[in-house]
Amino acid sequence: MILTSNFKIAGHLPQAVAISLGVPRGWRGTRCTILAPPRPLIKIMDPTTFTRLYKAEVLDRLDPMRVITDLGGDNFIMLCWEAPGKFCHRRVVAAWMRKHTGVLIEEFMPSHKRQAEWLRSLHEGGDSW
């Protein structure tokens, strides 16, 4: 399962992958800086302008299947800073991946039964979390 979330909600999970330039103090988790928006883009407040430039400057230069493979196949949660429901680049990445691979990437919600079962199956399979 591939999901998105923020550091506060899912940063403690071993499947967490930071896709932002900045990370929380003391972060020791996995990072994928190729998906991080460049600093000038971070300052763009208009979602339409940001998305257009982010796709052109970052995503269009990447192979989405290669990114998925490099991040763990179907076992990772892409993190950035924004709260669920707020515009952020992790959801742009999720839409880009879906468009190019057909993989649905949802926002992580620990209360969702299917996602909770996924975490439980990882734990029972020997992965710690």
Wavefront OBJ file of the C-alpha trace (Angstrom):
o trace
v 0.000 0.000 0.000
v 1.247 3.466 -0.899
v -0.069 6.332 1.174
v 0.591 9.989 1.930
v 0.592 11.752 5.278
v 2.448 14.324 7.312
v 5.282 14.022 9.800
v 3.016 14.477 12.819
v 0.663 11.625 11.928
v 2.953 9.022 10.356
v 6.533 10.179 10.879
v 7.095 7.530 13.540
v 6.377 4.614 11.173
v 9.270 2.794 9.490
v 7.422 2.989 6.158
v 7.608 6.797 6.297
v 9.562 8.548 3.552
v 10.187 12.290 3.742
v 9.622 13.934 0.355
v 10.297 17.481 1.545
v 13.510 19.473 1.700
v 13.150 20.037 5.428
v 12.528 17.301 7.964
v 11.768 17.361 11.677
v 14.712 17.804 14.018
v 16.251 14.429 14.746
v 14.676 12.735 11.689
v 16.430 9.453 11.019
v 13.971 8.051 8.514
v 14.189 7.599 4.781
v 14.366 10.658 2.557
v 13.540 11.094 -1.113
v 14.722 14.563 -2.020
v 14.081 14.094 -5.766
v 10.367 14.602 -4.968
v 10.961 17.693 -2.840
v 9.900 20.987 -4.399
v 12.793 23.407 -4.915
v 12.847 26.319 -2.446
v 11.495 28.923 -4.907
v 8.405 26.774 -5.509
v 7.681 26.368 -1.810
v 6.875 30.078 -1.649
v 4.189 29.888 -4.358
v 0.804 30.088 -2.665
v -1.423 29.537 -5.719
v -2.065 25.763 -6.060
v -2.548 25.930 -9.852
v 0.718 27.782 -10.444
v 2.604 25.593 -7.970
v 1.299 22.372 -9.531
v 2.160 23.460 -13.076
v 5.704 24.476 -12.134
v 6.285 21.499 -9.829
v 5.285 19.084 -12.578
v 7.472 20.851 -15.146
v 10.530 21.278 -12.916
v 10.393 18.051 -10.899
v 7.870 15.351 -11.779
v 8.120 15.436 -15.583
v 11.825 14.600 -15.251
v 11.162 11.397 -13.291
v 9.939 7.903 -14.090
v 7.021 7.261 -11.713
v 7.474 3.464 -11.703
v 11.156 3.867 -10.876
v 10.279 6.217 -8.006
v 7.757 3.702 -6.643
v 10.272 0.870 -6.905
v 13.019 2.910 -5.261
v 10.729 3.883 -2.368
v 9.687 0.363 -1.497
v 7.287 -0.949 -4.115
v 3.944 -0.959 -2.371
v 5.068 -0.376 1.189
v 5.681 3.304 1.946
v 4.069 6.504 3.166
v 5.176 9.773 1.550
v 5.422 12.584 4.088
v 5.569 16.344 4.056
v 4.504 19.014 6.545
v 0.956 20.015 5.621
v -2.086 18.854 7.570
v -4.528 16.470 5.869
v -6.963 18.350 3.670
v -4.558 21.237 3.013
v -3.028 21.676 -0.433
v 0.427 20.109 -0.536
v 2.870 18.567 -2.956
v 2.441 15.029 -1.588
v -1.067 14.948 -3.063
v 0.302 16.293 -6.373
v 2.815 13.419 -6.335
v 0.004 10.952 -5.560
v -2.090 12.236 -8.496
v 0.954 12.118 -10.798
v 1.725 8.538 -9.788
v -1.897 7.511 -10.304
v -2.046 9.138 -13.735
v 1.105 7.366 -14.911
v 0.803 4.018 -13.130
v -2.846 3.536 -12.198
v -1.903 3.130 -8.525
v -4.371 4.778 -6.145
v -2.558 6.570 -3.326
v -4.734 7.633 -0.425
v -4.095 9.858 2.561
v -3.110 7.775 5.594
v -5.791 7.621 8.239
v -5.006 5.200 11.077
v -8.732 4.861 11.773
v -9.406 3.371 8.329
v -9.900 -0.358 8.780
v -7.993 -1.335 5.617
v -5.008 0.831 6.522
v -4.989 -0.404 10.107
v -5.016 -3.991 8.804
v -2.096 -3.154 6.508
v -0.074 -1.848 9.458
v -1.019 -4.873 11.543
v 0.026 -7.251 8.744
v 3.420 -5.529 8.542
v 3.848 -5.912 12.276
v 2.816 -9.567 12.239
v 5.145 -10.172 9.299
v 8.100 -9.188 11.458
v 8.391 -5.519 10.539
v 8.571 -3.296 13.582
v 6.547 -0.095 13.796
l 1 2 3 4 5 6 7 8 9 10 11 12 13 14 15 16 17 18 19 20 21 22 23 24 25 26 27 28 29 30 31 32 33 34 35 36 37 38 39 40 41 42 43 44 45 46 47 48 49 50 51 52 53 54 55 56 57 58 59 60 61 62 63 64 65 66 67 68 69 70 71 72 73 74 75 76 77 78 79 80 81 82 83 84 85 86 87 88 89 90 91 92 93 94 95 96 97 98 99 100 101 102 103 104 105 106 107 108 109 110 111 112 113 114 115 116 117 118 119 120 121 122 123 124 125 126 127 128 129
